[in-house]
Amino acid sequence: MNNSKINLEKKADSLVVSYVLLIVIGIALGTLVYSFLSGWIPPFSKPVCSSEINLVLEDSICNLTTGKLLVQISNKGLFNVSTLYVRFGKEGNEIREQVNENNPFLFKSLPPGESISASYNISSILTKSPASTSYIIEIQPAILVKQKIVLCEESVITQPVTCTGILPL
């Protein structure tokens, strides 16, 4: 009886050792496969806007009577620009309202050396500050990378504009 008890203990020990070895081999193989595959997969990188994107606000006309803002923008950079966020607000305000909120995408992308003219309705912004004629226009370009919009935070244009005309009552 004593002999069979010792035999069972030896079998139990070898069973535990075999499970431990199986786990160690599984972890080692997993580590080996992970290190091999991580060399083949490119690291995750957030898409960025190139510093070579350079827009210039050639002209801006603000008319209080019609409530329209006319802008002419030229691309002096090296890359196409497919999206523009045009914001307008009273001088001194940090936060400006986006005037092309419904459609920030350009009809066709703006290639280097080309210019575009656009008209925006700003009457709702003008009625919020009727006594002012000094405003700020802000234009932020963006590009499309793999169907995602990437804002060009380094290429924001901010320029003062004086509105002319009489604000209708």
VEXKOL-762752 format. One line per 10 residues: number of its first residue (from 1); for each residue x, y negated, z of C-alpha. Coordinates in nm, 3 decimals, padded with zeros to 5 digits. Each point is the difference from the previous one (the first is absolute). Layout:
BEGIN
NUM> X:Y:Z  ...
END
This chain:
BEGIN
1> 00.000:00.000:00.000  00.278:-00.234:00.081  00.158:00.073:-00.336  -00.314:-00.095:-00.194  -00.032:-00.325:00.194  00.355:-00.102:-00.095  -00.072:00.092:-00.362  -00.310:-00.226:-00.003  00.200:-00.292:00.149  00.268:00.042:-00.267
11> -00.267:00.005:-00.270  -00.162:-00.312:00.147  00.337:-00.180:00.009  00.078:00.087:-00.360  -00.348:-00.113:-00.104  00.054:-00.344:00.163  00.345:-00.029:-00.158  -00.142:00.083:-00.344  -00.271:-00.268:00.036  00.259:-00.259:00.108
21> 00.222:00.092:-00.296  -00.299:-00.025:-00.235  -00.085:-00.350:00.130  00.364:-00.117:-00.025  00.027:00.129:-00.357  -00.329:-00.174:-00.092  00.118:-00.333:00.145  00.337:00.031:-00.175  -00.165:00.072:-00.336  -00.244:-00.290:00.046
31> 00.287:-00.238:00.077  00.195:00.124:-00.301  -00.297:-00.045:-00.237  -00.079:-00.347:00.142  00.359:-00.123:-00.040  00.013:00.135:-00.356  -00.331:-00.152:-00.109  00.060:-00.337:00.168  00.290:-00.052:-00.239  -00.232:00.038:-00.299
41> -00.285:-00.224:00.116  00.062:-00.375:-00.036  -00.042:-00.202:00.320  -00.321:-00.197:00.048  00.052:-00.358:-00.108  -00.245:-00.285:00.012  -00.032:-00.173:-00.339  00.145:-00.349:00.005  -00.032:-00.301:-00.222  00.318:-00.105:-00.178
51> 00.171:-00.322:00.101  00.027:-00.079:-00.371  -00.370:-00.093:-00.021  -00.020:-00.375:-00.033  -00.319:-00.191:-00.079  -00.013:-00.375:-00.050  -00.312:-00.212:00.044  00.035:-00.225:-00.305  -00.313:-00.207:00.055  -00.300:-00.016:00.231
61> -00.306:-00.221:-00.027  -00.262:-00.019:00.271  -00.326:-00.176:-00.082  -00.238:-00.085:00.285  -00.287:-00.085:-00.235  -00.006:00.335:-00.182  00.134:00.206:00.293  00.258:00.161:-00.227  00.367:00.078:00.042  00.202:00.037:-00.321
71> 00.344:00.159:00.019  00.271:00.081:-00.251  00.250:00.262:00.116  00.318:00.114:-00.177  00.196:00.318:00.059  00.370:-00.094:00.021  00.104:00.334:00.148  00.113:00.326:-00.156  -00.310:00.217:00.059  -00.366:00.008:-00.103
81> -00.252:-00.126:00.257  -00.339:00.172:-00.003  -00.176:-00.157:00.299  -00.022:-00.351:00.145  -00.152:-00.101:00.331  -00.094:-00.368:-00.022  -00.078:-00.167:00.333  -00.114:-00.355:00.063  -00.048:-00.197:00.319  00.015:-00.334:00.174
91> 00.348:-00.135:00.064  00.107:00.083:00.355  -00.200:00.324:00.018  00.211:00.314:00.035  -00.272:00.225:-00.141  -00.119:-00.058:-00.355  -00.300:00.153:-00.176  00.052:00.225:-00.298  -00.169:-00.155:-00.303  00.030:00.303:-00.230
101> -00.128:00.249:00.256  -00.227:00.180:-00.246  00.272:00.058:-00.258  00.369:-00.035:00.094  00.105:00.209:-00.303  00.114:-00.177:-00.313  -00.173:00.083:-00.329  00.338:00.120:-00.123  00.326:-00.003:00.192  00.207:-00.317:-00.021
111> 00.334:00.084:-00.166  00.322:-00.198:00.062  00.012:-00.332:-00.185  -00.378:-00.020:-00.046  -00.252:-00.227:00.173  -00.367:00.028:00.090  -00.272:-00.256:00.070  -00.292:00.069:00.230  -00.297:-00.182:00.147  -00.147:00.070:00.344
121> -00.315:-00.119:00.174  00.098:-00.163:00.331  -00.320:-00.191:00.079  -00.069:00.213:00.310  00.343:-00.087:00.140  -00.036:-00.369:-00.081  -00.331:-00.030:00.186  00.164:00.129:00.321  00.234:-00.301:00.011  -00.174:-00.282:-00.190
131> 00.217:-00.283:00.133  00.328:00.149:-00.126  00.163:-00.039:-00.339  00.333:00.165:00.090  00.005:00.376:-00.039  00.251:00.283:-00.031  -00.003:00.259:-00.275  00.173:00.333:00.066  00.068:00.264:-00.264  00.127:00.345:00.093
141> 00.093:00.242:-00.277  -00.041:00.376:00.028  00.090:00.295:-00.219  -00.154:00.342:-00.055  00.221:00.295:00.094  -00.158:00.344:-00.050  -00.351:-00.153:00.006  00.068:-00.182:00.331  00.024:-00.374:00.047  00.335:-00.117:00.139
151> 00.002:-00.359:00.128  00.303:-00.215:-00.081  00.044:-00.172:00.336  00.329:-00.165:-00.101  -00.147:-00.163:-00.314  -00.288:-00.204:00.147  -00.046:-00.346:-00.153  -00.138:-00.270:00.230  -00.061:-00.345:-00.144  -00.204:-00.304:00.105
161> -00.274:-00.122:-00.231  -00.206:-00.319:00.014  -00.361:00.028:-00.107  -00.150:-00.279:-00.207  -00.358:-00.099:-00.065  -00.302:-00.034:00.225  -00.140:00.288:00.202  -00.369:00.043:-00.088  -00.248:-00.019:00.285
END
